[in-house]
Amino acid sequence: MIVEQMMKTDVIALKPSNTIADALNIVKQKNIRHLPIVDDEYHVIGIVTDRDLRDASPSIFHANEHLEDLQKPLSTIMKTNVITGHPLDFVEEVAALFYEHRISCMPIVKENKLVGIITESDLLYTLVQLTGAHQPGSQIEIKVPNRTGMLCEVASMFQKRNINISSVLVYPDQDEKYKVLVFRIQTMNPMAIIEDLKTQGYDVLWPNLPGASS
């Protein structure tokens, strides 16, 4: 999946000359947490988060003091080292950047102009969709030798049972000679396919149901 398929395009952005008070009002009205800061050509030059705004606001215990601080421009608090993405970036690569740089949002630019934004919540929602976890079904984890063709071999077992596969994930085992295949399948009763897999010698890690062949 590419970023263009999941990004929000109705982005609310402000100018560096807008005030902290302006940003606070918009964040509250629109229930958002991130505000890209753009110049007159809509180039991203900074970003302000709800945390930045809270840090710049008077304490609730001194709400009527230092109100002049709220009239300061966003240029005084915005972060300028903004990591941006492109609509054609792969979601997996963007997720890695979120993890590596500990960021909570990413403005998306095309031809150097802001065209969208994605957040941590967007990534989590997309992960749920990609794995099929939001749909009724069952999950089966199978440990297999790390060699070519194993995914095809195991998938054919589901075909024989006429079981539809919602998603497949592959991750390495602690032993590099093996890998783990995680299938999300559209059946609420996986007992028969688990029995088939074990009968054929596959190591079913989950669910490890009692009474199934080993």
FENKAJO-V323736 format. One record per residue. N is the residue number from 0. RES is the residue in one small letter. PHI is phi in whole degrees, 0 to 359 (none if undefined). OMEGA is omega as a letter, one per 40 degrees, with the letter a starting at -180 (none if undefined). Layout:
BEGIN
N | RES | PHI | OMEGA
N | RES | PHI | OMEGA
END
This chain:
BEGIN
0 | m | none | i
1 | i | 255 | a
2 | v | 302 | a
3 | e | 303 | a
4 | q | 280 | a
5 | m | 234 | a
6 | m | 288 | i
7 | k | 275 | a
8 | t | 257 | i
9 | d | 272 | a
10 | v | 276 | i
11 | i | 266 | a
12 | a | 232 | i
13 | l | 234 | i
14 | k | 266 | i
15 | p | 297 | i
16 | s | 278 | i
17 | n | 298 | a
18 | t | 269 | i
19 | i | 300 | i
20 | a | 298 | i
21 | d | 303 | a
22 | a | 294 | i
23 | l | 300 | a
24 | n | 296 | a
25 | i | 293 | i
26 | v | 301 | i
27 | k | 288 | a
28 | q | 293 | a
29 | k | 266 | a
30 | n | 55 | i
31 | i | 239 | a
32 | r | 240 | a
33 | h | 225 | i
34 | l | 231 | i
35 | p | 294 | i
36 | i | 250 | a
37 | v | 235 | i
38 | d | 267 | a
39 | d | 295 | i
40 | e | 268 | a
41 | y | 67 | i
42 | h | 278 | i
43 | v | 285 | i
44 | i | 240 | i
45 | g | 185 | i
46 | i | 209 | i
47 | v | 232 | i
48 | t | 251 | i
49 | d | 298 | i
50 | r | 293 | i
51 | d | 302 | a
52 | l | 291 | i
53 | r | 297 | a
54 | d | 297 | a
55 | a | 271 | a
56 | s | 266 | i
57 | p | 298 | i
58 | s | 300 | i
59 | i | 298 | i
60 | f | 276 | i
61 | h | 224 | a
62 | a | 298 | a
63 | n | 261 | i
64 | e | 254 | i
65 | h | 55 | i
66 | l | 295 | i
67 | e | 295 | i
68 | d | 297 | a
69 | l | 290 | i
70 | q | 267 | i
71 | k | 288 | a
72 | p | 288 | i
73 | l | 296 | i
74 | s | 300 | a
75 | t | 278 | a
76 | i | 235 | a
77 | m | 290 | i
78 | k | 274 | a
79 | t | 255 | i
80 | n | 272 | a
81 | v | 273 | i
82 | i | 270 | a
83 | t | 244 | i
84 | g | 234 | i
85 | h | 239 | a
86 | p | 304 | a
87 | l | 265 | i
88 | d | 293 | i
89 | f | 280 | a
90 | v | 301 | a
91 | e | 299 | a
92 | e | 291 | i
93 | v | 294 | i
94 | a | 300 | i
95 | a | 296 | i
96 | l | 293 | i
97 | f | 302 | a
98 | y | 291 | a
99 | e | 295 | a
100 | h | 258 | i
101 | r | 54 | i
102 | i | 256 | a
103 | s | 247 | i
104 | c | 204 | i
105 | m | 215 | i
106 | p | 294 | i
107 | i | 250 | a
108 | v | 238 | i
109 | k | 224 | a
110 | e | 54 | i
111 | n | 69 | i
112 | k | 244 | a
113 | l | 294 | i
114 | v | 233 | a
115 | g | 185 | i
116 | i | 205 | i
117 | i | 230 | a
118 | t | 234 | i
119 | e | 304 | a
120 | s | 298 | i
121 | d | 298 | i
122 | l | 295 | i
123 | l | 295 | i
124 | y | 297 | i
125 | t | 295 | i
126 | l | 299 | i
127 | v | 300 | i
128 | q | 294 | a
129 | l | 295 | a
130 | t | 273 | a
131 | g | 75 | a
132 | a | 293 | a
133 | h | 275 | a
134 | q | 250 | i
135 | p | 299 | i
136 | g | 165 | a
137 | s | 229 | i
138 | q | 243 | i
139 | i | 231 | i
140 | e | 246 | a
141 | i | 230 | i
142 | k | 269 | a
143 | v | 227 | i
144 | p | 299 | a
145 | n | 278 | i
146 | r | 218 | a
147 | t | 300 | i
148 | g | 95 | a
149 | m | 293 | i
150 | l | 298 | i
151 | c | 296 | a
152 | e | 299 | a
153 | v | 291 | a
154 | a | 300 | i
155 | s | 296 | i
156 | m | 294 | i
157 | f | 289 | i
158 | q | 299 | i
159 | k | 298 | i
160 | r | 269 | a
161 | n | 57 | i
162 | i | 255 | a
163 | n | 281 | i
164 | i | 263 | i
165 | s | 280 | a
166 | s | 199 | i
167 | v | 224 | i
168 | l | 240 | i
169 | v | 234 | i
170 | y | 220 | a
171 | p | 289 | i
172 | d | 275 | i
173 | q | 300 | i
174 | d | 269 | a
175 | e | 296 | i
176 | k | 282 | a
177 | y | 231 | i
178 | k | 219 | a
179 | v | 244 | i
180 | l | 258 | i
181 | v | 246 | a
182 | f | 255 | i
183 | r | 255 | a
184 | i | 240 | a
185 | q | 268 | i
186 | t | 207 | i
187 | m | 268 | i
188 | n | 234 | a
189 | p | 270 | a
190 | m | 304 | a
191 | a | 295 | a
192 | i | 290 | i
193 | i | 296 | i
194 | e | 299 | i
195 | d | 301 | a
196 | l | 298 | a
197 | k | 291 | i
198 | t | 298 | i
199 | q | 276 | i
200 | g | 92 | i
201 | y | 281 | a
202 | d | 269 | a
203 | v | 275 | a
204 | l | 279 | a
205 | w | 209 | e
206 | p | 281 | i
207 | n | 268 | a
208 | l | 279 | i
209 | p | 293 | i
210 | g | 93 | i
211 | a | 280 | a
212 | s | 296 | i
213 | s | 244 | none
END
